[in-house]
Amino acid sequence: MSTHTLTGPAPAGLRFHPLRDSATMLRRNLKRMLRYPSMTVMLVGMPVVFLLLFVYVFGGTLGAGLGGPVHSGTVGGRAEYANYVAPAIILMTVTSTVQGTAISIAMDMTEGIIARFRTMHIARVSVLTGHVLGSVIQAVFSLVIVIGVALLVGFRPAAGLGGWLAAAGFLVLVTFALVWLAVALGQVSKSVETASNLPMPLVLLPFLGSGFVPTDSMPAGLRWFAEYQPFTPIIETLRGLLMDKPIGNNGWIALVWCAVIALGGYLWSKRLFNRVGSR
């Protein structure tokens, strides 16, 4: 009896097609978003509520301390603060979206569909990239809405076309990095409730940075944390791009943080997904 070893390329029917499989998984996730629009509404609603709260309730007082003009009591301060806080709210829109990504991943894990995908002849990475690309598209849609609301409440960016394009590309990069981290968090969650709570630090960190007040107004210990946590250079870069102001070292620091978060989230997600067995 002779044994033949297959050394050539695999038959066409047995080859993996990562791009085609990723497109299929992306289509699945987009249909899921359309089927459950309440998730998108909830993810957009929280940043909008915070925007209205900080601009109309705290804007007059906080804006007066930013060095801007104050006319007729608090109107000028409110307008100044709208320009200051809008980039933080825009970033919060991204963090809210990635929270939804973790929930979606956890739902797939607990419902058993991920276990079934593992047994199918598809590129394994496509299951994850479908979630990532779907979440990026959902984030872009949410960002358009939140930026529109910000413009209505007084946000007046000074950026030209180049600044807007740079800000848009930067936001997509930030979203891409945080979504990969959320994919990993969704996989380690034991339930949907846990998945909704694990990304909460991502939602809260903008409050502990330069998003809502300048860091030099904070106590020494909190100021140190605010200046060196990743969301401060990200917010300052976005603020500089939108308001047409110098971003200094914040730009490359933000890019380094995005690269570290994206690579770490991808490797962690891939390791979790490729592990033997499922929950």
C-alpha positions in Angstrom: 0.0 0.0 0.0 1.4 3.4 -0.9 0.7 6.7 0.8 0.4 9.9 -1.1 1.1 13.2 0.6 -0.7 16.3 -0.7 2.0 18.8 -1.3 0.3 21.1 -3.8 -2.3 23.8 -3.2 -5.5 22.8 -1.5 -8.5 22.1 -3.8 -10.5 25.2 -4.6 -13.5 24.0 -2.5 -11.2 23.6 0.6 -9.5 26.9 0.5 -10.3 29.7 2.9 -11.4 33.1 1.5 -10.9 35.6 4.3 -12.1 38.6 2.3 -15.3 36.9 1.1 -16.0 35.4 4.5 -15.3 38.8 6.2 -17.8 40.4 3.8 -20.4 37.8 4.6 -19.9 38.3 8.4 -20.0 42.1 7.9 -23.3 41.7 6.0 -24.6 39.6 8.9 -23.7 42.2 11.5 -25.2 45.1 9.5 -28.5 43.2 9.1 -28.4 42.6 12.9 -28.0 46.3 13.5 -31.0 47.0 11.2 -33.0 44.4 13.0 -32.3 45.9 16.4 -32.1 49.7 15.9 -32.8 50.2 19.6 -29.1 49.4 20.3 -27.9 52.1 18.0 -30.4 54.6 19.5 -29.2 53.8 23.0 -25.5 54.1 22.0 -26.1 57.5 20.4 -28.5 58.7 23.1 -26.0 58.7 25.9 -23.5 61.1 24.2 -26.3 63.4 23.1 -27.7 63.6 26.7 -24.2 64.4 28.1 -23.7 67.0 25.4 -27.0 68.8 26.2 -26.3 68.5 30.0 -22.8 69.9 29.9 -23.5 72.7 27.4 -26.8 73.9 28.8 -26.5 73.2 32.5 -22.7 73.6 33.1 -21.6 75.4 30.0 -22.2 79.0 31.3 -20.1 78.4 34.4 -17.4 76.2 33.0 -17.0 78.1 29.8 -16.4 81.4 31.6 -13.2 79.8 33.1 -11.8 78.9 29.6 -10.8 82.4 28.8 -13.5 83.0 26.3 -15.8 86.1 26.2 -18.9 86.1 28.3 -21.8 88.2 27.1 -25.3 88.6 28.7 -24.4 86.5 31.7 -23.5 83.1 30.4 -24.2 83.0 26.6 -20.6 83.6 25.6 -19.3 81.1 28.2 -21.7 78.5 26.9 -20.6 79.0 23.3 -16.9 78.7 24.4 -17.6 75.6 26.4 -19.5 74.0 23.5 -16.3 74.2 21.4 -14.3 72.8 24.2 -16.4 69.9 25.2 -17.6 68.7 21.8 -14.4 66.7 21.0 -14.8 64.8 24.3 -18.5 64.0 23.5 -17.4 62.9 20.0 -14.9 60.5 21.6 -17.5 59.3 24.0 -19.7 58.4 21.0 -16.9 56.0 19.9 -16.5 54.5 23.4 -20.3 54.0 23.6 -20.2 52.2 20.2 -17.5 49.8 21.3 -19.5 49.0 24.4 -22.2 47.8 22.0 -19.5 45.7 20.2 -18.7 43.9 23.4 -22.4 43.2 24.0 -22.8 41.8 20.5 -19.8 39.5 20.9 -21.0 38.3 24.2 -24.5 37.5 22.8 -22.9 35.4 20.0 -20.8 33.6 22.6 -23.6 32.8 25.0 -26.0 31.8 22.2 -23.6 29.3 20.8 -23.3 30.8 17.3 -19.5 31.3 17.8 -19.1 27.6 18.6 -20.9 26.8 15.3 -18.8 29.2 13.3 -15.7 27.3 14.6 -16.9 24.1 13.0 -17.7 25.7 9.6 -15.2 25.9 6.7 -14.6 29.7 6.9 -11.7 31.8 7.8 -11.8 32.1 11.6 -10.6 35.7 11.5 -13.6 36.7 9.4 -15.9 36.2 12.4 -14.0 38.9 14.3 -13.4 41.2 11.4 -17.1 41.2 10.5 -17.8 42.5 14.0 -15.0 45.0 13.8 -16.0 46.5 10.4 -19.7 46.5 11.4 -18.9 48.4 14.6 -16.7 50.9 12.7 -19.6 51.6 10.3 -22.0 51.9 13.2 -19.6 54.3 14.9 -19.4 56.5 11.8 -23.2 56.7 11.6 -23.4 57.6 15.3 -20.7 60.2 14.9 -22.5 62.0 12.1 -25.6 62.3 14.3 -23.7 63.5 17.4 -21.6 66.0 15.5 -24.9 67.3 13.9 -26.4 67.8 17.3 -23.2 69.5 18.5 -23.4 71.9 15.6 -27.0 72.7 16.6 -26.1 73.5 20.2 -23.3 75.9 19.3 -20.3 73.9 18.3 -18.4 76.0 15.8 -15.2 74.2 14.5 -12.6 76.3 12.7 -11.2 73.4 10.7 -11.1 73.6 6.9 -11.6 70.6 4.6 -8.1 69.2 5.3 -8.7 69.4 9.1 -12.1 67.7 8.8 -10.6 64.9 6.7 -7.7 64.5 9.1 -10.2 64.4 12.1 -12.4 61.9 10.3 -9.4 59.6 9.6 -8.2 60.0 13.1 -11.6 59.0 14.5 -11.8 55.9 12.3 -8.3 54.9 13.6 -9.4 55.4 17.2 -12.6 53.5 16.7 -10.7 50.6 15.0 -8.3 50.3 17.9 -11.0 50.5 20.6 -13.3 48.0 18.8 -10.6 45.3 18.8 -10.2 45.8 22.5 -14.0 45.5 22.9 -14.0 42.3 20.9 -11.6 40.8 23.4 -13.7 42.1 26.3 -16.8 40.6 24.8 -15.1 37.2 24.6 -13.9 37.1 28.2 -17.4 38.1 29.5 -19.4 35.3 31.1 -22.7 37.0 30.2 -24.2 39.9 28.3 -24.5 41.9 31.6 -20.8 41.5 32.2 -20.0 42.5 28.6 -22.0 45.7 29.2 -19.9 46.6 32.3 -16.4 45.6 31.3 -16.0 48.5 28.7 -17.3 51.1 31.2 -13.8 52.4 32.0 -13.5 53.4 28.3 -16.7 55.5 28.8 -15.5 57.0 32.0 -11.9 57.8 31.2 -12.7 61.0 29.1 -14.1 62.4 32.4 -10.7 61.8 34.0 -8.8 63.6 31.3 -8.9 66.9 29.5 -12.3 66.2 28.0 -14.5 68.4 30.2 -12.1 70.6 32.1 -8.4 71.5 31.6 -6.0 69.3 33.5 -4.3 72.2 35.1 -7.5 72.8 37.1 -7.3 69.4 38.8 -5.6 68.3 42.1 -2.0 67.2 41.7 -2.6 63.4 41.8 -5.6 63.4 39.5 -3.8 65.9 37.2 -0.9 63.5 36.8 -3.2 60.6 35.9 -5.3 62.8 33.5 -2.2 64.0 31.6 -0.7 60.5 31.1 -3.8 58.4 30.4 -4.4 57.6 26.7 -7.6 59.6 26.2 -6.1 63.0 27.0 -3.7 63.1 24.0 -6.5 61.6 21.8 -9.0 64.3 22.9 -6.3 67.1 22.5 -5.4 65.8 19.0 -9.1 65.8 18.0 -9.7 69.2 19.5 -6.7 70.6 17.7 -7.8 69.2 14.4 -11.3 70.4 14.7 -10.5 73.9 16.1 -7.5 74.4 13.7 -5.0 74.7 16.6 -1.5 73.2 17.0 -1.6 69.7 18.5 2.1 69.5 19.5 3.3 66.1 20.7 -0.3 64.9 21.3 -0.6 63.8 17.8 2.1 61.1 17.7 1.4 60.1 21.4 -2.2 59.5 20.4 -1.1 57.5 17.3 1.2 55.3 19.5 -1.6 54.7 22.0 -4.0 53.7 19.1 -1.3 51.3 17.7 -0.7 49.7 21.1 -4.4 49.3 21.8 -5.2 48.0 18.3 -2.4 45.4 18.3 -3.0 44.3 21.9 -6.7 44.0 21.3 -6.2 42.1 18.0 -3.7 39.6 19.5 -5.9 39.1 22.6 -9.0 38.6 20.6 -7.4 36.2 18.2 -6.0 34.1 21.1 -9.3 33.9 22.8 -11.1 33.0 19.6 -8.6 30.3 18.7 -8.6 28.6 22.0 -9.9 25.0 22.2 -13.5 24.6 23.1 -16.1 27.3 23.9 -18.1 28.4 26.9 
